[in-house]
Amino acid sequence: MDDQRSDRSINPEDELSVSNISVQRSDSEEKWERLTKKLNKTSKSKRKAKRDKSAWNFQNKIILFTVVLFIISVISWTLLWLFIVEAENKDALYFVGLFRVANIEFLPEYRQKESREFLSVAQNVQQVMNLVYTKSAFSKFYKQSIVSDVSYLVSPAQLYKMIECGINVFIQLIRGANCIYDLHADHLHQHFPLDFLETSGRMICYFKLIALVGYLIRLSIASIRIEADNCISDSLTIYDSLMPIKSKILYRICEPSNSLISFVSTNNMMLVMLKSAQVRQMKEFHGYFEMIPQEKCGNTVLALGSTGFEGQIISPYYPNYYPPKCICMWTFQVILNTFGIALLFHNYMISEKSIKGCEHGWWKINELMYCGYYIDHQTIFRVANLVVNMEFQCSSKLSEQPFLVEYGSYNISQPCPLGSFECHSGLCIQQIQLCDGINDCFDESDELFCDISPQNCSSNLLTQHHSFVCDGINNCKDGQDELHCTESIPCTSNTFKCNNGICFRKQNARCDGILDCLDRSDENNCSCGNTRYSNTHNRIVGGSETHEGEWPWQASLHFAGVAYCGASVISKEWLLSAAHCFQGNRLSDPRIWTAYLGMHTQGKAKFVSTLKRIIVHEYYNSQNYDYDIALLQLSTPWLETMRWSVGPICLPPTMHNVHTGEKCWVTGWGQKQETNDDTPTILQKAEVEIVDQTVCHSTYGLITSRMLCAGIMSGKRDSCKGDSGGPLSCRNKGDGKWFLMGIVSWGYGCGRPNFPGVYTRVSKFATWIQKYMPSVFS
């Protein structure tokens, strides 16, 4: 638009010359002027030399000052240009977005960047982008737009949304890439290799994977070697597009791996970004990609009239990770009206949907809504209908782990075979397995409401019940329950296993000061659980202040400078805490956390370190706090010279048990009262009792085998807000070492009568911990 401004310039004909001006003066003024000149004539000549000299000196000063000022200005502007303008030019910002074109038909030539068709559509789009941004508030920052790729828009629903609601563009900042590869797959199931290696420097590489229109990309990662630090410096990110758009992330790999893992796109393109902030050691990954056809998920199944499992249904593109926003629909039908459909889930379960929504997709079964969860055991879900319509809606966020479901018929009036027990998990076990001290149902439903007297010392009980056999206590008058405890027997989940593979019945054999294994492995790595104090066992009301150095494994976690959770020291560089402390994008970033060790009073720690890595259990369920455990790696290990001020607590192996009524201690800087937000500055401790697991189930109903309850049923002692992630420390009866039996997790209020605290049962995660700390039990 032209400017409408008035012309303020001066025309030549309007200018006035000196000759056009006349000046008139009176006679008196002329006489006075001649008199003044005459009187000053003599003195004028005397002062002239002096005045000329002063004027010259002053002029020199002005000139010199101007020159110096000019030189300083030139130097200043030169430095500014070098350090600011030039630096900005070298570190230009590139923004990436997705631009959808709705009014043209996709041509195969658009995939070829040298083709006339590609250049034509790219030029049209670039002109539109230039027009938009040069007329916007960002015009002074805008340089140009470049179309890098043109691809086919698969989803008609997305196209309709774009037309109705406007273009939805997501952008991500990129600071220049070291390498970009355009890779094409044009033959079905042909493996196209992906191998990359870098030994030095800063690295960002992009691999654009493109298949024919109407097909999908399957990416398989065979191995990857990167720094494990929560994707802060190193990562491999897989995008469901050709641009690194945050909302299009399929998956992020943040740790080294040698296991094959595969991902499937939702269209004919995929982008792989390998990033390393600083390559100090070799970074590499190996894999391949291929073009695969789209698959329909779901079918109609006619189940036979006999009981048992007859077939399988699987997640989309099984055994690969399935892509987001997929939909599967199955219809099951049985012949007899006395039969229903049974679904056996492997490492998966479904439960009724709550108001919180579903994190891993949702299921609709005969109009009822359910959420899916990953677990480490089997479950069975039964539907007592002739016809079962089942719909599975994948997560809308990331690719998820595959699942497998067996289906079959079952007798509605008798779900389990005669002489069997139906677990809450849906599994069927033999009646003889009830109340034998072994969690055969995986949800403890076979071990609840059991009335077994330890004084009943029949030989049958000794061979079957494990809760008090070889527990170090003479429950039988003649001591039969404590005989032959270290004799070799077949290994089970309830036996202690030495490093040489020998198993025996003795409970809590680890670090008890007695050599039970021939290879001495039960007493290896036992410089843990020691404290300079014997710890008084006098009963207390509520919490009391601790002594300095009394609980050397207690750690305080500060988020953005504020005390947020507790943790336990388990080695020189590892802490153990609760998974729920790290939920959300900001809370999962280790850079914002600081760990304070050897601290008795807040602000006076013996050792301080930031976190390098946060490992939340992959099955953590935020709905019911199942698998509420997280490993934290310190950026800097604490020194051996700090021992007694800072020290690890012992970790219990899988079969390490605590018994009902056993006294343990909970510590932390959390609230002293539920209704008072004030937190103490000095570390507090409270003695609590292990609560019977049946009582725990009856109280909350949401208890799993990976949880335990502790507290005082009168409600006088408990953990509270701010103690989350802190230790439940229990002392071994042998040599008095302290073991981390629980992690503060959740509960109903704080210290309420008949509502004990709920803790993560650490012994259930010994194998998971050992995966990241291989030498912790050896």
Secondary structure, DSSP 8 states (H G I E B T S, - for coil): -----------GGG---GGG------HHHHHHHHHHHHHHHHHHHHHHHHHHHHHHHHHHHHHHHHHHHHHHHHHHHHHHIIIIIHHHHHT--EEE------SS---GGGG-TTSHHHHHHHHHHHHHHHHHHHTSTTTTT--------------HHHHHHHHHH------EEE---SEEEEEEE-SBT--EEEEEEE-SEEEEEEEEEEE-TTEEEEEEEEEEE---STTSSEEEEEESSSS--GGGEEEEE-S-B-S-EEEE-SSSEEEEEEEEEEESS-EEEEEEEEEEE------EEE--SSBEEEEEEE-TTTTSBB-TT-EEEEEEE-SSTTEEEEEEEESEEEEE--TT--SS-EEEETTEEEEEEE-SS-EEEEE-SSEEEEEEE--SSS-B---EEEEEEEETTBSS-TTEEE-TTS-EEEGGGTTSSS-TTSSSTTSSS----TT---HHHHHH--SSTTSSS--STT-GGGSSTTS-----TTSEE-TTS-EE--TT-TTSSS--STT-GGGTT---S--SS-------SS-EE--TTSSTTEEEEEETTEEEEEEEE-SSSEEEE-GGGG-STTTT-GGGEEEEES-SBTT--SEEEEEEEEEE-TT-BTTTTBT--EEEEESS---GGGTTTS---B---TT----TT-EEEEEES--SBTTB----SB-EEEEEEE--HHHHHHHHS---TTEEEEE-TTS-----TT-TT-EEEEE-TTT--EEEEEEEEE-SSSS-TT--EEEEEGGGGHHHHHHH-TTTT-
